[in-house]
Every structure is written in structure tokens, then in C-alpha cells.
Amino acid sequence: MGQASNGLSRGDANRNARLAALRAVLPRDHAILGIDLAQSRQAAALTDHDSRVLARWRPRCSPWQLDDLLERALRAALSAGFSGITVACEPTGHRWMIVQQLAAGRGISVVCVQPLVVARAREAEDYTRGKNDDRDAVLIARQAAQLHCYLPEQSGAVWARLRHCGGSDGLSWPHWDGLIWLHCGGLGIGL
């Protein structure tokens, strides 16, 4: 009942599909660039899938200026024998979306690791809660290598507009003909 002939439940099949999608984005022939994002000083570590650090960077710049970091990380990965890189970061604030946009412009995939997962990994590694940006960059890459991450949503123009309006007083929810329409600056979307 509810199981395929191979004995897998629907939950098993869904989890296997999710892991396969993550492995497609994090193939073993790619190095992982873990970035601990901040406002003006970033910490980045390029690692292999066994968490061996291949290179480190501490750029003093905003996330909008990380193009150079992505280029240097890709060159370092290629010279180490990898075929490319995958970027891993925590989805805190708006900074990860900037990194996702910059990486997409270069054809580089991005995965997100929840901050709580990084915090628990930090505690498990050395039994402390002491935060260190350089160490967190490696932990972020390690969690991605172990597939303790997820693929962030790709927001299009409509969702970007809704997100923008969500922070303002420009939202209204009038009911028309039994449908709910969201109006934001003249944008009408049926929900």
C-alpha cells in the first residue's frame, strides 16, 4: 500500500529525487566556494568535497563586487583539476540574492545552507559556539558537499516586484468575482 515494487515509499522517492537534483548542481568534479557573507568584508574558502581547503580569500567589498572573487575561485579550481565551481552561502538578508545573480551571470550554480545547520556544525566540530568567519566559510562548503543544503528559488520579475511591494504599504487584497487579486503599483496577479 503506497509503496512501489522496490519497497520505496513516496517520501523515499521524493528525498532521492531531491538529492539527485542537489548532486547535479554539486557534482564531485566541481570545487565548492563557501562564502560567509557580510556587508563589507567577506570570507571565502574554496574546498574539495572532503573539506580540504584549496584557497582562501577575505575581500573587503560589498557583495555586489564579488565578480573578481568568483573569477579567482574558478581559476583556482581549474588549476587544481576541477571542472568548475559551485557557490554555497547562507541565505541571510539580501546578500545571497546578489551572489546568486552574479554567479548566474557566469553560469555558476548556487546552493544555500541554513544558518542553523552551520551553527550546529560549528558546535559539533569543536563543541563551541564561537563564530569565526573563515571557519564558517569552510563549514558552509562542507555542509554543501554533504548535501545539507537546498536550491534557492529563482525569482522572476513578478516575484521580485511582489517582494519589493511586500515591504511597503502598497499591498491591497480586494476580492473580484471570487478571485483574490494582489495589487502592487498597478500589478494585478490572480492568486
LUMMARNU-499480 format. One record per residue: residue in one letter; x, y, z of N, C-alpha, C in turn. Coordinates in nm, 3 decimals. Last residue first. Layout:
# residues N
[site 'a'; [X; Y; Z]; [X; Y; Z]; [X; Y; Z]] ...
***
This chain:
# residues 191
[site 'l'; [-0.439; 3.513; -0.763]; [-0.389; 3.407; -0.674]; [-0.495; 3.302; -0.652]] [site 'g'; [-0.355; 3.724; -1.026]; [-0.457; 3.637; -0.967]; [-0.392; 3.528; -0.884]] [site 'i'; [-0.221; 4.038; -1.007]; [-0.188; 3.897; -1.022]; [-0.296; 3.816; -0.953]] [site 'g'; [-0.146; 4.350; -1.127]; [-0.254; 4.265; -1.082]; [-0.223; 4.121; -1.109]] [site 'l'; [0.024; 4.634; -1.060]; [0.046; 4.496; -1.099]; [-0.067; 4.412; -1.043]] [site 'g'; [-0.002; 4.886; -0.958]; [-0.063; 4.861; -1.088]; [-0.044; 4.717; -1.135]] [site 'g'; [0.132; 4.860; -0.709]; [0.180; 4.954; -0.809]; [0.124; 4.926; -0.948]] [site 'c'; [-0.021; 4.579; -0.661]; [0.101; 4.643; -0.613]; [0.150; 4.733; -0.725]] [site 'h'; [-0.274; 4.369; -0.571]; [-0.239; 4.489; -0.645]; [-0.119; 4.556; -0.581]] [site 'l'; [-0.394; 4.054; -0.611]; [-0.296; 4.131; -0.537]; [-0.257; 4.250; -0.623]] [site 'w'; [-0.710; 3.917; -0.591]; [-0.610; 3.984; -0.676]; [-0.519; 4.064; -0.587]] [site 'i'; [-0.899; 3.633; -0.567]; [-0.820; 3.729; -0.491]; [-0.715; 3.786; -0.584]] [site 'l'; [-1.224; 3.585; -0.699]; [-1.080; 3.568; -0.707]; [-1.011; 3.671; -0.620]] [site 'g'; [-1.492; 3.653; -0.688]; [-1.450; 3.533; -0.616]; [-1.300; 3.506; -0.623]] [site 'd'; [-1.497; 3.899; -0.826]; [-1.555; 3.779; -0.886]; [-1.506; 3.651; -0.819]] [site 'w'; [-1.249; 4.024; -0.629]; [-1.324; 4.048; -0.752]; [-1.370; 3.914; -0.805]] [site 'h'; [-1.136; 4.170; -0.339]; [-1.195; 4.047; -0.394]; [-1.278; 4.085; -0.516]] [site 'p'; [-0.817; 4.329; -0.268]; [-0.960; 4.335; -0.299]; [-1.008; 4.202; -0.360]] [site 'w'; [-0.571; 4.377; -0.095]; [-0.627; 4.247; -0.132]; [-0.777; 4.259; -0.162]] [site 's'; [-0.272; 4.563; -0.137]; [-0.414; 4.558; -0.105]; [-0.469; 4.427; -0.158]] [site 'l'; [0.037; 4.719; -0.067]; [-0.040; 4.597; -0.091]; [-0.186; 4.616; -0.055]] [site 'g'; [0.206; 4.931; -0.008]; [0.140; 4.929; -0.138]; [0.058; 4.805; -0.166]] [site 'd'; [0.367; 4.980; 0.203]; [0.223; 4.983; 0.230]; [0.143; 4.973; 0.101]] [site 's'; [0.639; 4.745; 0.165]; [0.580; 4.878; 0.166]; [0.433; 4.870; 0.201]] [site 'g'; [0.732; 4.493; 0.142]; [0.791; 4.574; 0.247]; [0.732; 4.713; 0.255]] [site 'g'; [0.602; 4.399; -0.082]; [0.571; 4.340; 0.048]; [0.626; 4.419; 0.164]] [site 'c'; [0.715; 4.512; -0.304]; [0.593; 4.573; -0.251]; [0.557; 4.518; -0.114]] [site 'h'; [0.931; 4.336; -0.343]; [0.953; 4.479; -0.322]; [0.832; 4.543; -0.256]] [site 'r'; [0.795; 4.098; -0.390]; [0.884; 4.109; -0.274]; [0.909; 4.256; -0.240]] [site 'l'; [0.666; 4.165; -0.627]; [0.586; 4.134; -0.508]; [0.670; 4.147; -0.381]] [site 'r'; [0.891; 4.195; -0.792]; [0.803; 4.309; -0.769]; [0.718; 4.286; -0.644]] [site 'a'; [0.988; 3.935; -0.787]; [1.073; 4.043; -0.738]; [0.989; 4.166; -0.707]] [site 'w'; [0.776; 3.802; -0.907]; [0.804; 3.777; -0.766]; [0.896; 3.884; -0.708]] [site 'v'; [0.801; 3.911; -1.167]; [0.677; 3.926; -1.091]; [0.704; 3.908; -0.943]] [site 'a'; [1.060; 3.836; -1.250]; [1.026; 3.978; -1.237]; [0.901; 3.998; -1.151]] [site 'g'; [1.144; 3.543; -1.054]; [1.133; 3.620; -1.177]; [1.093; 3.764; -1.147]] [site 's'; [1.364; 3.368; -0.850]; [1.251; 3.461; -0.857]; [1.257; 3.539; -0.987]] [site 'q'; [1.436; 3.056; -0.787]; [1.471; 3.154; -0.889]; [1.352; 3.249; -0.904]] [site 'e'; [1.514; 2.939; -0.462]; [1.414; 2.970; -0.565]; [1.469; 3.073; -0.662]] [site 'p'; [1.810; 2.743; -0.402]; [1.723; 2.860; -0.379]; [1.626; 2.879; -0.494]] [site 'l'; [1.843; 2.415; -0.304]; [1.850; 2.503; -0.421]; [1.757; 2.622; -0.397]] [site 'y'; [2.011; 2.341; 0.006]; [1.895; 2.340; -0.084]; [1.920; 2.435; -0.200]] [site 'c'; [2.194; 2.112; 0.216]; [2.170; 2.243; 0.157]; [2.044; 2.233; 0.071]] [site 'h'; [2.370; 1.895; 0.270]; [2.285; 1.954; 0.374]; [2.255; 2.098; 0.332]] [site 'l'; [2.553; 1.765; 0.106]; [2.417; 1.787; 0.057]; [2.319; 1.828; 0.167]] [site 'q'; [2.811; 1.774; 0.173]; [2.734; 1.664; 0.231]; [2.586; 1.672; 0.194]] [site 'a'; [2.881; 2.011; 0.052]; [2.938; 1.887; -0.002]; [2.862; 1.766; 0.049]] [site 'a'; [2.746; 2.189; 0.223]; [2.703; 2.176; 0.083]; [2.755; 2.045; 0.024]] [site 'q'; [2.898; 2.159; 0.451]; [2.756; 2.122; 0.456]; [2.700; 2.107; 0.314]] [site 'r'; [3.144; 2.259; 0.354]; [3.132; 2.120; 0.398]; [2.986; 2.075; 0.400]] [site 'a'; [3.084; 2.530; 0.306]; [3.123; 2.444; 0.194]; [3.107; 2.296; 0.231]] [site 'i'; [3.032; 2.604; 0.571]; [2.927; 2.620; 0.469]; [2.958; 2.530; 0.350]] [site 'l'; [3.282; 2.558; 0.686]; [3.166; 2.481; 0.730]; [3.051; 2.488; 0.629]] [site 'v'; [3.433; 2.754; 0.555]; [3.465; 2.612; 0.533]; [3.347; 2.524; 0.574]] [site 'a'; [3.308; 2.980; 0.660]; [3.311; 2.961; 0.514]; [3.342; 2.815; 0.480]] [site 'd'; [3.359; 2.950; 0.933]; [3.222; 2.934; 0.883]; [3.218; 2.915; 0.732]] [site 'r'; [3.631; 3.011; 0.942]; [3.588; 2.874; 0.972]; [3.446; 2.850; 0.919]] [site 'd'; [3.614; 3.286; 0.882]; [3.693; 3.195; 0.797]; [3.651; 3.050; 0.818]] [site 'd'; [3.450; 3.385; 1.092]; [3.406; 3.392; 0.953]; [3.483; 3.296; 0.863]] [site 'n'; [3.358; 3.232; 1.380]; [3.476; 3.278; 1.309]; [3.441; 3.273; 1.161]] [site 'k'; [3.200; 3.208; 1.690]; [3.186; 3.232; 1.546]; [3.316; 3.289; 1.491]] [site 'g'; [3.165; 2.965; 1.933]; [3.246; 3.078; 1.887]; [3.239; 3.091; 1.735]] [site 'r'; [3.051; 2.763; 2.056]; [2.960; 2.844; 1.976]; [3.033; 2.965; 1.920]] [site 't'; [3.206; 2.440; 2.060]; [3.194; 2.579; 2.100]; [3.090; 2.647; 2.012]] [site 'y'; [3.274; 2.185; 1.974]; [3.197; 2.200; 2.098]; [3.192; 2.343; 2.149]] [site 'd'; [3.378; 2.155; 1.722]; [3.471; 2.185; 1.832]; [3.401; 2.216; 1.964]] [site 'e'; [3.172; 2.038; 1.560]; [3.313; 2.029; 1.524]; [3.405; 2.052; 1.643]] [site 'a'; [2.924; 2.093; 1.666]; [2.965; 1.954; 1.656]; [3.115; 1.940; 1.628]] [site 'e'; [2.915; 2.372; 1.639]; [2.913; 2.312; 1.772]; [2.963; 2.167; 1.769]] [site 'r'; [2.916; 2.389; 1.359]; [3.021; 2.454; 1.436]; [3.030; 2.393; 1.575]] [site 'a'; [2.678; 2.261; 1.301]; [2.803; 2.200; 1.253]; [2.921; 2.260; 1.329]] [site 'r'; [2.499; 2.445; 1.409]; [2.508; 2.309; 1.468]; [2.636; 2.239; 1.424]] [site 'a'; [2.548; 2.661; 1.235]; [2.570; 2.675; 1.379]; [2.584; 2.539; 1.446]] [site 'v'; [2.468; 2.550; 0.990]; [2.608; 2.592; 1.009]; [2.640; 2.604; 1.157]] [site 'v'; [2.198; 2.515; 1.043]; [2.280; 2.398; 1.009]; [2.427; 2.430; 1.030]] [site 'l'; [2.121; 2.779; 1.077]; [2.113; 2.688; 1.191]; [2.195; 2.562; 1.167]] [site 'p'; [2.149; 2.886; 0.817]; [2.239; 2.929; 0.924]; [2.236; 2.837; 1.046]] [site 'q'; [2.130; 2.654; 0.545]; [2.062; 2.726; 0.651]; [2.160; 2.765; 0.762]] [site 'v'; [2.279; 2.712; 0.242]; [2.288; 2.631; 0.363]; [2.226; 2.712; 0.476]] [site 'c'; [2.215; 2.707; -0.107]; [2.207; 2.776; 0.022]; [2.212; 2.674; 0.135]] [site 'v'; [2.400; 2.715; -0.413]; [2.315; 2.645; -0.317]; [2.318; 2.723; -0.186]] [site 'v'; [2.441; 2.806; -0.751]; [2.445; 2.848; -0.611]; [2.353; 2.758; -0.530]] [site 's'; [2.642; 2.770; -1.050]; [2.528; 2.735; -0.965]; [2.552; 2.780; -0.821]] [site 'i'; [2.742; 2.990; -1.303]; [2.781; 2.916; -1.184]; [2.657; 2.892; -1.098]] [site 'g'; [2.725; 3.163; -1.518]; [2.687; 3.023; -1.538]; [2.727; 2.932; -1.422]] [site 'r'; [2.764; 3.424; -1.467]; [2.882; 3.349; -1.508]; [2.851; 3.202; -1.533]] [site 'g'; [2.516; 3.506; -1.381]; [2.575; 3.574; -1.495]; [2.699; 3.505; -1.549]] [site 'a'; [2.494; 3.354; -1.151]; [2.413; 3.317; -1.267]; [2.467; 3.384; -1.393]] [site 'a'; [2.661; 3.502; -0.981]; [2.700; 3.367; -1.022]; [2.623; 3.323; -1.146]] [site 'l'; [2.509; 3.737; -0.949]; [2.643; 3.744; -1.006]; [2.688; 3.607; -1.059]] [site 'q'; [2.276; 3.626; -0.829]; [2.267; 3.700; -0.954]; [2.403; 3.707; -1.024]] [site 'q'; [2.382; 3.517; -0.594]; [2.312; 3.431; -0.689]; [2.304; 3.498; -0.826]] [site 'v'; [2.473; 3.749; -0.471]; [2.569; 3.647; -0.511]; [2.506; 3.554; -0.615]] [site 'i'; [2.224; 3.866; -0.424]; [2.322; 3.936; -0.507]; [2.424; 3.836; -0.559]] [site 'm'; [2.114; 3.685; -0.251]; [2.048; 3.704; -0.381]; [2.142; 3.778; -0.477]] [site 'w'; [2.271; 3.711; -0.028]; [2.281; 3.586; -0.104]; [2.216; 3.601; -0.241]] [site 'r'; [2.194; 3.961; 0.075]; [2.326; 3.944; 0.013]; [2.336; 3.818; -0.071]] [site 'h'; [1.971; 4.009; 0.221]; [1.956; 4.015; 0.075]; [2.085; 3.978; 0.003]] [site 'g'; [1.964; 3.782; 0.499]; [1.945; 3.914; 0.440]; [1.926; 3.906; 0.289]] [site 't'; [2.106; 3.470; 0.432]; [2.075; 3.573; 0.531]; [2.066; 3.708; 0.464]] [site 'p'; [2.155; 3.191; 0.341]; [2.055; 3.284; 0.286]; [2.014; 3.389; 0.389]] [site 'e'; [2.502; 3.118; 0.309]; [2.384; 3.120; 0.394]; [2.284; 3.222; 0.337]] [site 'c'; [2.636; 2.945; 0.019]; [2.631; 3.054; 0.115]; [2.506; 3.040; 0.201]] [site 'a'; [2.834; 2.816; -0.239]; [2.747; 2.785; -0.125]; [2.752; 2.903; -0.029]] [site 'v'; [2.887; 2.763; -0.583]; [2.892; 2.857; -0.471]; [2.792; 2.811; -0.365]] [site 't'; [3.089; 2.544; -0.759]; [2.953; 2.570; -0.713]; [2.967; 2.659; -0.590]] [site 'i'; [3.310; 2.534; -1.043]; [3.280; 2.558; -0.902]; [3.129; 2.568; -0.882]] [site 'g'; [3.491; 2.300; -1.256]; [3.414; 2.420; -1.229]; [3.395; 2.438; -1.080]] [site 's'; [3.653; 2.083; -1.275]; [3.595; 2.133; -1.400]; [3.513; 2.259; -1.379]] [site 'f'; [3.975; 2.069; -1.112]; [3.830; 2.061; -1.111]; [3.776; 2.121; -1.240]] [site 'g'; [4.250; 2.106; -1.096]; [4.199; 1.988; -1.165]; [4.049; 1.971; -1.162]] [site 'a'; [4.347; 2.339; -1.001]; [4.355; 2.225; -0.910]; [4.296; 2.099; -0.971]] [site 's'; [4.280; 2.517; -1.200]; [4.422; 2.482; -1.187]; [4.442; 2.365; -1.091]] [site 'l'; [4.005; 2.536; -1.149]; [4.052; 2.476; -1.275]; [4.198; 2.435; -1.265]] [site 'a'; [4.013; 2.666; -0.901]; [3.953; 2.533; -0.913]; [4.001; 2.463; -1.040]] [site 'a'; [4.131; 2.910; -0.969]; [4.197; 2.823; -0.871]; [4.142; 2.680; -0.881]] [site 'r'; [3.936; 3.013; -1.148]; [4.073; 2.986; -1.194]; [4.146; 2.891; -1.100]] [site 'l'; [3.721; 3.037; -0.967]; [3.709; 2.949; -1.083]; [3.848; 2.914; -1.138]] [site 'a'; [3.824; 3.226; -0.790]; [3.790; 3.092; -0.741]; [3.779; 2.993; -0.857]] [site 'r'; [3.850; 3.450; -0.958]; [3.969; 3.391; -0.895]; [3.942; 3.249; -0.846]] [site 'e'; [3.575; 3.491; -1.022]; [3.674; 3.463; -1.127]; [3.799; 3.397; -1.069]] [site 'l'; [3.466; 3.544; -0.772]; [3.416; 3.430; -0.849]; [3.516; 3.391; -0.958]] [site 'l'; [3.610; 3.777; -0.708]; [3.624; 3.657; -0.626]; [3.579; 3.533; -0.703]] [site 'd'; [3.511; 3.953; -0.902]; [3.653; 3.918; -0.903]; [3.679; 3.791; -0.821]] [site 'd'; [3.244; 3.975; -0.819]; [3.276; 3.917; -0.951]; [3.422; 3.871; -0.956]] [site 'l'; [3.170; 4.106; -0.588]; [3.231; 3.974; -0.575]; [3.261; 3.906; -0.709]] [site 'q'; [3.036; 4.343; -0.543]; [3.169; 4.348; -0.604]; [3.242; 4.214; -0.596]] [site 'w'; [2.806; 4.308; -0.405]; [2.794; 4.348; -0.545]; [2.928; 4.344; -0.618]] [site 'p'; [2.887; 4.266; -0.140]; [2.855; 4.150; -0.223]; [2.842; 4.184; -0.372]] [site 's'; [3.163; 4.498; -0.095]; [3.023; 4.460; -0.079]; [2.996; 4.337; -0.165]] [site 'c'; [3.488; 4.415; 0.037]; [3.399; 4.475; -0.062]; [3.256; 4.434; -0.029]] [site 'r'; [3.757; 4.276; 0.088]; [3.694; 4.389; 0.157]; [3.610; 4.463; 0.052]] [site 'p'; [3.794; 3.923; 0.077]; [3.777; 4.051; 0.006]; [3.705; 4.154; 0.093]] [site 'r'; [3.968; 3.695; 0.159]; [3.897; 3.785; 0.251]; [3.876; 3.920; 0.181]] [site 'w'; [4.009; 3.354; 0.061]; [4.010; 3.496; 0.028]; [3.932; 3.571; 0.134]] [site 'r'; [4.184; 3.048; 0.006]; [4.103; 3.136; 0.091]; [4.115; 3.279; 0.041]] [site 'a'; [4.196; 2.716; -0.135]; [4.232; 2.859; -0.136]; [4.137; 2.933; -0.043]] [site 'l'; [4.143; 2.458; -0.059]; [4.231; 2.479; -0.174]; [4.280; 2.624; -0.180]] [site 'v'; [4.084; 2.259; 0.214]; [4.083; 2.397; 0.166]; [4.187; 2.412; 0.056]] [site 'r'; [3.891; 1.975; 0.217]; [4.028; 2.025; 0.210]; [4.025; 2.163; 0.147]] [site 's'; [3.639; 1.862; 0.222]; [3.663; 1.983; 0.302]; [3.809; 2.024; 0.308]] [site 'd'; [3.595; 1.680; 0.029]; [3.641; 1.628; 0.158]; [3.678; 1.741; 0.252]] [site 'h'; [3.542; 1.815; -0.202]; [3.428; 1.751; -0.135]; [3.467; 1.684; -0.004]] [site 'd'; [3.746; 2.112; -0.164]; [3.701; 1.996; -0.240]; [3.588; 1.931; -0.160]] [site 't'; [3.696; 2.473; -0.144]; [3.726; 2.340; -0.090]; [3.690; 2.232; -0.190]] [site 'l'; [3.763; 2.801; -0.083]; [3.743; 2.706; -0.193]; [3.787; 2.570; -0.142]] [site 'a'; [3.614; 3.040; 0.114]; [3.705; 2.926; 0.113]; [3.666; 2.834; -0.002]] [site 'a'; [3.578; 3.375; 0.224]; [3.551; 3.271; 0.124]; [3.658; 3.163; 0.133]] [site 'a'; [3.422; 3.641; 0.374]; [3.517; 3.533; 0.397]; [3.480; 3.421; 0.300]] [site 'q'; [3.399; 3.997; 0.326]; [3.351; 3.861; 0.304]; [3.461; 3.763; 0.342]] [site 'r'; [3.295; 4.300; 0.436]; [3.411; 4.211; 0.436]; [3.361; 4.067; 0.431]] [site 's'; [3.055; 4.440; 0.434]; [3.171; 4.498; 0.366]; [3.297; 4.412; 0.368]] [site 'q'; [2.843; 4.267; 0.519]; [2.816; 4.390; 0.446]; [2.938; 4.439; 0.369]] [site 'a'; [2.891; 3.917; 0.443]; [2.876; 4.029; 0.535]; [2.856; 4.155; 0.452]] [site 'l'; [2.890; 3.561; 0.404]; [2.861; 3.696; 0.354]; [2.845; 3.796; 0.467]] [site 'd'; [3.101; 3.320; 0.353]; [3.031; 3.377; 0.467]; [3.013; 3.524; 0.436]] [site 'i'; [3.103; 3.083; 0.101]; [3.117; 3.226; 0.130]; [3.035; 3.260; 0.253]] [site 'g'; [3.266; 2.820; -0.053]; [3.182; 2.858; 0.061]; [3.209; 3.004; 0.094]] [site 'l'; [3.284; 2.672; -0.342]; [3.323; 2.801; -0.288]; [3.225; 2.838; -0.178]] [site 'i'; [3.393; 2.358; -0.431]; [3.285; 2.432; -0.365]; [3.342; 2.559; -0.306]] [site 'a'; [3.471; 2.210; -0.749]; [3.510; 2.257; -0.617]; [3.394; 2.340; -0.562]] [site 'h'; [3.340; 1.935; -0.929]; [3.337; 2.078; -0.903]; [3.392; 2.104; -0.763]] [site 'd'; [3.314; 1.665; -0.951]; [3.425; 1.726; -1.025]; [3.424; 1.879; -1.015]] [site 'r'; [3.086; 1.596; -0.816]; [3.214; 1.571; -0.749]; [3.333; 1.631; -0.824]] [site 'p'; [2.833; 1.851; -0.846]; [2.900; 1.729; -0.891]; [3.038; 1.716; -0.826]] [site 'l'; [2.597; 2.002; -0.749]; [2.722; 1.987; -0.674]; [2.795; 1.860; -0.718]] [site 'v'; [2.386; 1.973; -0.917]; [2.439; 2.108; -0.900]; [2.575; 2.105; -0.830]] [site 'a'; [2.339; 1.703; -0.893]; [2.359; 1.757; -1.027]; [2.420; 1.897; -1.021]] [site 'r'; [2.291; 1.682; -0.623]; [2.417; 1.627; -0.673]; [2.445; 1.677; -0.815]] [site 'l'; [2.033; 1.796; -0.614]; [2.146; 1.864; -0.549]; [2.279; 1.813; -0.602]] [site 'a'; [1.892; 1.600; -0.755]; [1.895; 1.738; -0.807]; [2.011; 1.816; -0.744]] [site 'a'; [1.930; 1.384; -0.584]; [1.983; 1.377; -0.721]; [1.992; 1.516; -0.782]] [site 'l'; [1.793; 1.473; -0.358]; [1.937; 1.451; -0.350]; [2.001; 1.444; -0.489]] [site 'r'; [1.532; 1.475; -0.465]; [1.592; 1.599; -0.416]; [1.744; 1.586; -0.409]] [site 'a'; [1.497; 1.203; -0.520]; [1.492; 1.300; -0.630]; [1.556; 1.432; -0.589]] [site 'n'; [1.511; 1.099; -0.261]; [1.611; 1.058; -0.361]; [1.615; 1.155; -0.478]] [site 'r'; [1.281; 1.219; -0.154]; [1.412; 1.252; -0.099]; [1.522; 1.215; -0.199]] [site 'n'; [1.084; 1.093; -0.311]; [1.098; 1.240; -0.314]; [1.235; 1.281; -0.262]] [site 'a'; [1.123; 0.825; -0.238]; [1.139; 0.866; -0.378]; [1.159; 1.017; -0.389]] [site 'd'; [1.062; 0.836; 0.034]; [1.195; 0.793; -0.010]; [1.221; 0.841; -0.152]] [site 'g'; [0.793; 0.916; 0.019]; [0.890; 1.003; 0.084]; [1.033; 0.969; 0.044]] [site 'r'; [0.682; 0.693; -0.098]; [0.679; 0.817; -0.174]; [0.779; 0.917; -0.115]] [site 's'; [0.904; 0.417; -0.026]; [0.785; 0.497; -0.004]; [0.791; 0.621; -0.093]] [site 'l'; [1.024; 0.130; -0.190]; [1.044; 0.269; -0.152]; [0.911; 0.338; -0.131]] [site 'g'; [0.989; -0.127; -0.288]; [0.978; -0.107; -0.145]; [1.001; 0.036; -0.098]] [site 'n'; [0.969; -0.166; -0.557]; [1.103; -0.173; -0.499]; [1.104; -0.146; -0.349]] [site 's'; [0.707; -0.119; -0.626]; [0.751; -0.258; -0.620]; [0.891; -0.273; -0.560]] [site 'a'; [0.608; 0.147; -0.400]; [0.637; 0.092; -0.532]; [0.688; -0.051; -0.515]] [site 'q'; [0.348; 0.187; -0.165]; [0.488; 0.166; -0.195]; [0.503; 0.107; -0.334]] [site 'g'; [0.078; 0.201; -0.105]; [0.151; 0.326; -0.113]; [0.299; 0.309; -0.144]] [site 'm'; [0.083; -0.118; 0.000]; [0.000; 0.000; 0.000]; [0.088; 0.125; 0.000]] 
***
